Every structure is written in C-alpha cells, then in structure tokens.
Amino acid sequence: MAGIRARTGTGALTITASATTTALAITAPTNQRVFISEITFSAKGVDATQTPLLIALNRYSAAPSSGTSVSPVKINSADDETIQTTSSKAYASAGTTSGIPLWQTYVSPNGGGYTWGPGNIGVIVCKGGETLGITITNSNGADITGEVGIGFEE
C-alpha cells in the first residue's frame, strides 16, 4: 500500500427510469488492496414528489461489463506512483453481486447531494483483483440526471 489517495467519478449520468443502473465501479490491482474512503452522489431531479433512489455499494462475483473507462485522479498530483486501480461507468450489464450490499441508503433525487464517509464502520476494503460497484435503483417513471464518485486509497 503506497498511500496514494485518489478519486473517480461518472460526471453527468442518466439514471434510467424504472431500472437499476450500475453507475460506477472500481477494480483493485491484482495482489493489492484498495480502501474505499468516500462515496458521493448528487442528482438534478425536477419534481419534489419523486420517490427516493436506492444507492448501494456491492461486491461482485462476476463484474459488470460494457462500461465506459474512467481514469482515476490522484488527490495529490505530486505523488510519483502510478494509480493501478481501474474504473468504469455506465455499465450495459449489471454483473453478479455477491451477497448483500456492503452499504446502501435512500437519497432524494430532487436535487442536492449525499456523501458517505467511513464513520464508525471504518473504510471498506476492496481485495486485490476484486470489483466493487455502485448501483442506483430508480423506481420513478422518469430518467434522472445524477453524478456518482468514489474516493479511495491504494
């Protein structure tokens, strides 16, 4: 563990109506753990009566596929080491989750944001070669625009 802090995110993302979207995932380098230290979400909903979105962090036994690659960015750009964790967004295939979500919460889609930090449960560990991803379940009848981010250390 080199202690490199980094972040990855989706940018503006369409959260499809009446569906579950795998919005963002990271894959740890082989034989190296990654510590998840932050999850962020924001939405630009337009209707105060919209149903809350279910945001969940999942561990995958079969990783999602057909996502768009996103390059994680170092928090301190002066760090010499190269980030080895990979990240993708907006998956076409949801993948297979293993067990219950590591973390989940309901968030209002009607604007604003939400940030999860380790609090009293500590950081979430992504084992070497493993994929963790954020799914968003939108039970509303309309698409919603949002953004998702993951802060981590490798």
LINSUL-V341991 format. One record per residue. SS is DSSP state (a for helix, b for strand, c for the rest). OMEGA is omega in whole degrees, 0 to 359 (* if undefined). BURIAL is + if it has 16 or more other C-alpha atoms within 10 Angstrom, else -. Layout:
# LINSUL-V341991
ss->SS omega->OMEGA burial->BURIAL
ss->SS omega->OMEGA burial->BURIAL
This chain:
# LINSUL-V341991
ss->c omega->184 burial->-
ss->c omega->180 burial->-
ss->c omega->178 burial->-
ss->c omega->176 burial->+
ss->b omega->183 burial->+
ss->b omega->181 burial->+
ss->b omega->174 burial->+
ss->b omega->181 burial->+
ss->b omega->185 burial->+
ss->c omega->195 burial->+
ss->c omega->180 burial->-
ss->c omega->185 burial->-
ss->b omega->176 burial->+
ss->b omega->177 burial->-
ss->b omega->190 burial->+
ss->c omega->179 burial->+
ss->c omega->174 burial->-
ss->c omega->182 burial->-
ss->b omega->172 burial->-
ss->b omega->182 burial->+
ss->b omega->169 burial->+
ss->b omega->190 burial->+
ss->b omega->187 burial->+
ss->b omega->177 burial->+
ss->b omega->173 burial->+
ss->b omega->175 burial->+
ss->b omega->180 burial->+
ss->c omega->176 burial->+
ss->c omega->177 burial->+
ss->c omega->177 burial->-
ss->c omega->177 burial->-
ss->c omega->179 burial->+
ss->c omega->175 burial->+
ss->b omega->179 burial->+
ss->b omega->177 burial->+
ss->b omega->183 burial->+
ss->b omega->183 burial->+
ss->b omega->171 burial->+
ss->b omega->179 burial->+
ss->b omega->178 burial->-
ss->b omega->172 burial->+
ss->b omega->181 burial->+
ss->b omega->177 burial->+
ss->c omega->177 burial->+
ss->c omega->184 burial->+
ss->c omega->186 burial->-
ss->c omega->183 burial->-
ss->c omega->181 burial->-
ss->c omega->181 burial->-
ss->c omega->179 burial->+
ss->c omega->178 burial->+
ss->c omega->177 burial->+
ss->b omega->175 burial->+
ss->b omega->179 burial->+
ss->b omega->182 burial->+
ss->b omega->173 burial->+
ss->b omega->185 burial->+
ss->b omega->170 burial->+
ss->b omega->185 burial->+
ss->b omega->171 burial->+
ss->b omega->171 burial->-
ss->b omega->187 burial->-
ss->c omega->174 burial->+
ss->c omega->182 burial->+
ss->b omega->178 burial->-
ss->c omega->174 burial->-
ss->c omega->177 burial->+
ss->b omega->183 burial->-
ss->b omega->177 burial->-
ss->b omega->180 burial->+
ss->c omega->174 burial->-
ss->c omega->182 burial->+
ss->b omega->177 burial->-
ss->b omega->175 burial->+
ss->c omega->176 burial->-
ss->c omega->185 burial->-
ss->c omega->180 burial->-
ss->c omega->177 burial->-
ss->c omega->184 burial->-
ss->c omega->186 burial->-
ss->c omega->179 burial->-
ss->c omega->176 burial->-
ss->c omega->180 burial->+
ss->c omega->178 burial->-
ss->c omega->177 burial->+
ss->b omega->184 burial->+
ss->b omega->174 burial->+
ss->b omega->182 burial->+
ss->b omega->172 burial->+
ss->c omega->183 burial->+
ss->c omega->175 burial->+
ss->c omega->180 burial->-
ss->b omega->187 burial->-
ss->c omega->184 burial->+
ss->c omega->180 burial->+
ss->b omega->179 burial->-
ss->b omega->179 burial->+
ss->c omega->178 burial->-
ss->c omega->181 burial->-
ss->c omega->178 burial->-
ss->c omega->176 burial->+
ss->c omega->181 burial->-
ss->b omega->174 burial->-
ss->b omega->178 burial->+
ss->b omega->173 burial->-
ss->b omega->182 burial->-
ss->b omega->178 burial->+
ss->c omega->177 burial->+
ss->c omega->188 burial->+
ss->c omega->177 burial->+
ss->c omega->181 burial->+
ss->c omega->183 burial->-
ss->b omega->181 burial->+
ss->b omega->177 burial->-
ss->b omega->173 burial->-
ss->b omega->173 burial->-
ss->b omega->187 burial->-
ss->c omega->177 burial->-
ss->a omega->185 burial->-
ss->a omega->178 burial->-
ss->a omega->181 burial->-
ss->c omega->180 burial->-
ss->c omega->176 burial->+
ss->b omega->184 burial->+
ss->b omega->173 burial->+
ss->b omega->184 burial->+
ss->c omega->180 burial->+
ss->c omega->179 burial->-
ss->c omega->183 burial->-
ss->c omega->177 burial->+
ss->b omega->171 burial->+
ss->b omega->182 burial->+
ss->b omega->179 burial->+
ss->b omega->174 burial->+
ss->b omega->177 burial->+
ss->b omega->177 burial->+
ss->b omega->181 burial->+
ss->b omega->180 burial->+
ss->c omega->177 burial->+
ss->c omega->180 burial->+
ss->c omega->181 burial->-
ss->c omega->174 burial->-
ss->c omega->178 burial->-
ss->b omega->176 burial->+
ss->b omega->180 burial->+
ss->b omega->176 burial->+
ss->b omega->179 burial->+
ss->b omega->177 burial->+
ss->b omega->174 burial->+
ss->b omega->172 burial->+
ss->b omega->183 burial->+
ss->b omega->176 burial->+
ss->b omega->176 burial->+
ss->c omega->* burial->+
